[in-house]
Amino acid sequence: MTAVDTAAPAARYVAPARPRRSPVWLAVVAASLPMFMATLDNLVMTSALPVIRTDLHASVGQLSWFVNAYTLAFATFMLPAATLGDRLGRRRVMLAGIVVFTAASIASALSTSSEALIAARAVQGVGAAAIMPLSLTLLAAAVPPAMRAAAIGIWGGVSGLGVALGPVIGGAVVDGVSWQAIFWLNVPVALVAVPLLLAAIPESRGAWQRLDLPGVLMLGGAVFLGVWGIVHGNDDGWADPRVLVPLVLAALLVPAYVVWARGRAYAVLPLRLFSSRTFSVANVIALFFTLGMFGTVFLLAQYLQIVQGYSPLEAGIRTLPWTAAPMVVAPVAGALASRVGLRPLLTTGLVLQSASLVWFAWLTESASAYPAFVPPLLMAGVGMGLTFAPMATAVLEGLPEGDFAVASSANSTVREFGVALGIAVLTAVFLGNDGQLSPQGYDGAIGPALLTGAAAVALAVVASLFAPGRPGERRPARA
């Protein structure tokens, strides 16, 4: 028995029933479709932001909250949703999440003010929180162990594609219909996803644990206050108490949670998981990778419209070298992970992404035409594809099946926090260099912001060097 197993909580673990499995391809589709819908809405609005800004008379700060309200709610409630799934049934909780997500999508489409849209997006994020992590857990339990790595690879590719295709689909819908149609699109997807999930994915449960509401408030509060301070720092002044106090409180809440969670088996993010070195490495990678890459997506999607003059659809199409590559590369990376190990794939993918961001920074500051962007866009897409699936595999590797739900939830939470922090940090750097949403306002401002993203991904490269390097290699767990 490993150190990870002996550190597991004493709570009674209810092994999932083993009914006859559906075909693997059907299980993958059933688990991935609602997850794609949830991840798509991370950045689906980025191409629509210039249009929404005009329609709702939104400020620059409200533009970031259109994205961050969803992302922060998504991140904050994933771990509690995993706990509820263990207690009430993972499929049942995921279905409830789809219902909440769809209802909030309708509310978003009907919004007539910035405040109403931000509120609806937050509720939408709560629904997504019950979809994303449980989809991976249900898929891992629904397919044979021999097919698990390949299935997770496809799931990782679809996850990455959902986030990356947001600007493309958003641009197409805004150009063809309206920005409200972005949210109406979720309704027919949900109508297909619910019966498919019921037919192809069996119900499963995990250990019965208490809900850790203080832990949720500490972790969620830390990220919310941190993002709030970063978003408002340039406008209000970094020494302003309305900025400084939230940042200080955010910094204090993280160690406060560590003290609270120590010795509590029911903690929302159990510290025992971090005794697995592979799990810890995967989450460090997740934080810095998403911070750099998706902060860049947020800025670059608007740059193509505001500076280069493309329509939302034209801008989305021009990101396809980046956004289409993960769907092709991620399943291949998932299949190769068991042969070559996680470290070579992760390191190669992250190096490609960091280099692409440096390249983007040079091109944007040089006012280069679009064709010059194609090589780094391809480089970024291949790098993302090499990262998503191995990272998802690393999260679960070496952990008992009873910890799959909370482990995948933790990783999804960290990635969403990275998205929120990336948008906040890179936007703060952009504005701090006198950036404005105008054709000349990007000069001298977008370059430093993208180099900040490149530095974040470079930190993920360093972390990847500690991932398993050979097939079957296990890092010793630390009690």
Beta strands, then each sheet from edge to edge (+ up, - down):
end
